[in-house]
């Protein structure tokens, strides 16, 4: 499935990403999860990735994201999978920080048909 985006929508996406503090890339298209490593590399180089998801999202798409890193021979730590929907609350932030502490991995949120880096 291909979605047509107007020039104005494209301009707004670029403007929003330019103003974002943390998000560097937003990609939404069918099958994007199979290309996660390709999207990750230009932004983060050879740094390892860590997939962060809840168990439902990981079951739907996370394994494909991990597999994309393995196929590309890219470093990817063990995924951090929460049992429930994750949110921007302090409990989840602390868990992600603790999981990232031992290495230099970059968190990548996996979604069914989107990838946010």
C-alpha positions in Angstrom: 0.0 0.0 0.0 1.4 3.3 -1.0 0.3 6.6 0.6 0.5 9.8 -1.4 1.8 12.8 0.5 1.3 16.3 -0.7 4.1 18.8 -1.0 2.6 20.7 1.9 2.5 17.6 4.1 6.1 16.8 3.1 7.1 20.3 4.0 5.4 20.1 7.4 7.1 16.7 8.1 10.5 18.2 7.3 9.8 21.3 9.4 8.6 19.2 12.3 11.6 16.9 12.2 13.9 19.9 11.9 12.4 21.3 15.1 12.4 18.0 17.0 14.8 17.5 19.8 15.2 13.8 19.8 13.5 12.3 16.7 15.7 12.4 13.7 13.8 10.1 11.3 10.2 9.2 11.0 9.2 6.6 8.3 5.8 5.2 7.7 5.2 2.8 4.9 4.2 -0.8 4.3 7.0 -3.2 5.4 9.2 -0.5 6.8 10.1 -2.8 9.7 12.0 -5.0 7.4 14.3 -2.0 6.5 14.9 -0.7 10.0 18.7 -1.3 9.8 18.9 0.7 6.5 17.1 3.6 8.1 19.2 3.5 11.3 22.7 3.4 9.7 22.8 6.9 8.1 21.7 8.5 11.4 23.8 6.5 13.9 26.6 4.8 11.9 27.9 1.7 13.4 26.5 2.2 16.9 24.4 -0.8 18.2 20.7 -0.5 18.4 18.3 -1.6 21.1 14.7 -2.4 20.1 12.2 -1.1 22.7 8.6 -2.3 22.6 5.7 -3.8 24.6 5.0 -7.5 24.1 2.2 -7.0 21.6 4.1 -4.6 19.4 7.2 -6.9 19.6 5.1 -9.9 18.6 3.6 -7.9 15.6 6.8 -6.3 14.3 9.7 -6.3 16.7 11.1 -9.7 15.6 11.2 -8.3 12.0 13.1 -5.2 13.1 15.7 -7.4 15.0 16.0 -9.6 11.9 16.6 -6.6 9.7 19.6 -5.7 11.9 20.9 -9.3 11.8 20.5 -9.5 8.0 22.5 -6.3 7.6 25.1 -7.7 10.0 24.5 -4.7 12.3 25.0 -4.7 16.1 21.7 -5.0 18.0 21.5 -5.7 21.7 18.9 -7.9 23.3 15.5 -6.3 22.8 13.8 -4.6 25.8 10.3 -5.8 25.8 7.7 -4.5 28.4 4.7 -6.6 29.3 2.3 -3.7 28.8 2.0 -0.7 26.6 4.9 1.6 27.2 4.6 5.3 27.7 6.6 8.3 28.5 6.4 7.8 32.3 9.3 7.8 34.7 9.1 4.1 35.4 9.7 3.2 31.7 12.3 5.8 31.3 14.3 4.4 34.2 14.0 0.8 32.8 15.3 2.0 29.4 18.1 4.0 30.9 19.2 0.9 33.0 19.1 -1.3 30.0 21.2 1.1 27.9 23.8 1.8 30.7 26.1 -1.2 30.0 26.7 -0.4 26.4 26.3 2.4 23.9 23.1 1.2 22.2 20.6 3.6 20.6 17.0 2.9 21.4 14.7 2.3 18.4 11.0 2.0 19.0 9.4 -0.6 16.8 6.0 -0.2 15.4 3.8 -2.2 13.1 4.4 -0.1 10.0 6.5 2.8 11.4 9.9 3.3 12.8 11.0 6.2 14.9 14.7 6.8 15.4 
